[in-house]
Amino acid sequence: MRMAVAGGTGWVGELVVAEAEKAGHDVVVIARSRGVDLTTGAGLDEALRGADVVIDVSNIETVNGGVATRFFETVTRTLQDAGKRAGVKHHVLLSIIGVDRVEWGYYQAKLNQEKVALAGAVPATVLRAAQFHEFALQSLTRMGGPIAVVPKMLSQPVAAREVAAELVRLAEGEPRGQAPEIAGPEPLQMADLVRQVAKRHGPRKLVLGVPMPGKAGKAMATGGNLPAGPGIRGTQTFDDWLAELG
């Protein structure tokens, strides 16, 4: 198949590209560095020519719900419209477990993105994933200084590589709307994971687990980010990933 990966130069996107190529597919990387702007559509028609499926793992680094909503809605509509023109048969979107239960701005933006994708002209599949193991390292290094402040969050972290493989597997099949969620082997407290990374990998910091305010914080702390039902469960534990990290 010819698979177009939107956001294919990001760290998740690179894993998706690698998994798709390993499976023998012809892969097109969609990113600004490859001459395609997902917010304006510049270069997108050419990039999607002959594509069978689009896998969208594009992202924006922001905690502002309004900014995130505008970005995800624009990108999804642009990909859907261009996909329709190009004859794309399947649109696969990566989302997050809990976007329908945790009332946080970024999550609400992802939930809106799901709705836009599922209502689009190209039939879609949405895969909600738990936080990646790598999220713990990102939380530790996001800001400088001797202290890392981490939201109190009960999660079931999963290897990003396993999520990438599942996205490719879904892309190989027929559109199915909401796919079963993918999570890791066990529920864990995010602050504890960040402490483990600080101790075994670094940088060494004091890690503070802080509850987020309001209903969103309560939902995160009490399992709003855990899978809501049966689904795919990754096999790599957090400890295995940390050992691999070195």
N, C-alpha and C positions, 0 to 999 in steps of 0.2 A: 504494500500500500504506500501511497504518498502521504506522509503526515507532516502537517505544518505545526510547529511548536511556537506559540506566542509567548514571549518572555524566555526564549530558548537560550539566552546568554546568562540568565540569572543562575544562582547555585542550584535551585530546584530544576530549572529548565535544562541545565546541562545534564543532570541525571536522567531526565526524560529523554533527551536527545540520545544519550548513550544507550539507554534501554531499548529505544526504538530501532537504533542502528544494529544493536546486538540481535534483535529479532528479525533483522533482514529487511527493514522498511527503508524507503527513500525519504529522507528527512529534510525539511526546509525550516531554517531557523528564522523566526520573525522577531526583529529587534531593531532599535534605532541604529545600532552599530552596523547593521546589515542593510541599512537604507530604507527601513520601513518604520513609519510613525503610527502607532496604534491609536493615538488620540485624534489624528487628522485623517488617517487612512492613506496618507501618501505612500506609494510603493506597494500597497497591500494587494491590489488586484493582480499585479505581476507575480507577487510572492505566492498567491493562492492558485495560480493557474495550474490545473491538473491535480490539485490536492483532493484526496478522498475525505480527509478528516482534519479538524483543527483541535489541538490540545492547548487550552489556555491556562498557563500558569503565570501570567503577567501579574505584577504587584506594584504597589506604591508604598513607600515608607512614610507613614503619617499616623498620628493618633487623632486627627481631626476627622470626625465622621462625615462632615459635609464635603471635604476635599476628597475623601475616599469614595463617597457615593458618586460624585461627579466623574471621577476617574474610571471606576469600574463600570458604570452605566455607559459612558461614552465608548470605552474600549469594547464592551460586549456588543453594543449595537453596531459599531463599526465592523467588528469581525463577523457578526451575523449577516449584515447587509452585503459585505464583500464576499462572504462565503456563498450566499445565495446566488450572486452573480457568477461565481466561479464554478457552481455546480457541486460544492462541498456537500456531502451527505450526512455528516455527523460532527457535532460540536461537543467537545468534552471539557468540562470546567472543574478546576480544583477549588474546593471550598473548605470550610472549617467546621468541625463538630461543635455544636452549641450555638451556632448563629441564630437559631430559632428560639433559644432559651436564655441567652445572656444579652441583656439590653445595653450593649456597649456600642458606641458609634461606629467603629471599624467593623464590628460583627454585623451591625444592621446594614452597613454598606454591602457586605458580602451576601447577606440574605437577599437584598434587593437585586444584586447581580445575578443570583440564582434565578430569580423570577424573570428577569429580562432574558436570560439565556433560554429558559424553558418555554418562554412565549415567543421566541424568535422563529424566523422562517426556516432555519436549519434545525432539524431535530437534535435534541441535546441530551447529554448525560452529565449529572452532577455527582462528583465524589467528594464527600465531606471527610476530612482527615483530622486526626488528633494533632496536637503540637508535635513537631519533630524533635528528636533527641537534640539536634543542633540548637534548638531554641534556648536550652540551658546555657550554652556557651555564648550565644548572642546576648542573653540577659546579663551575663557577667561582664561582657566587654562593651556593651552599648554606650556607657558613659565612663569617663575617666574618674580618677579619684580612688580613695581607699575603701569606699562603700558601694555595694550593689543593692539597690532597692528592687525587690521582686514582688509582684502581686501574689497574695495567697491564692493558690490555684491548685485544685485537684485535677490532674490530667492523666492520660494513659498514653504516654509518648511513644512514637513510632519512628522507625528508621526512614529517612527521606527516600533512600534508595528503594525501599519496599513500596512506598507510595508511588514513586515514579513507575515502577514495574506494573502496578495495578492500573494506573492511568493508561499505559500502553495497551494492557490487556483489554480494558474497556473500549479503547479506541478501535480495536480490532473487531469488536462485535457490533451488534445493532444498538441504536439509541434506546435508552431505558429510563429516562427521566432521573429520578433520585435513585442512585445506586446504594447498596449497603455501605455503611460507614466503615472506614478503615482506622484501626487504632493499634497500639502496641500490646504487649503481653500482659501488662499489669498497671493498675492505678497507682500513681505516685504524687507526692507533693512537690511542686515545682521548685520551691525555695530549697528543699533538701537536695534536689538534683543540682542546682546552681552551686550549693556548698560543696558537693562532691567534685564538681569541675574545678572550683577554686582550689581545693586541696590537692587534687591529683594532677591537674594540668596547669592551672593558673590562668590569669594572674591572681595572686593571693589577695583576697578582699574579705571584708566583713560583709556577710550577706544577711539582709534584713527582709523577712517576709512580712509584707504590709497588706492589710485588707483594703481592697478598692471600695470606694464609697457606694452606697445605694444598693439597688436591686442587682445591678451587674456584679458588684463585688461579692454579694451574698451567693449569687448563682455560681460564680467561679469557685468560691471556697467550698461549696457543698455539692459539687459534681455536675454542674451545668456543662462542663466540657468533656464529660465522659460519654462514651457511645450510648445511644438511647435504646439500642436493640441489637440483635444478632448481626454480625458482619464479618469482614475480613480482619484477622488479627495477625499482625506481624510477628516474626519469630525472634528478631534481634532484641535482646534486652538492653536497657540503658547501661548496665554494667559492661555488657559486651561492647557496646558502642564506645564507652569511655576508655576501655582497654585498647580498642582499635585507634582511638584518638591519640594515645600515647602520653 
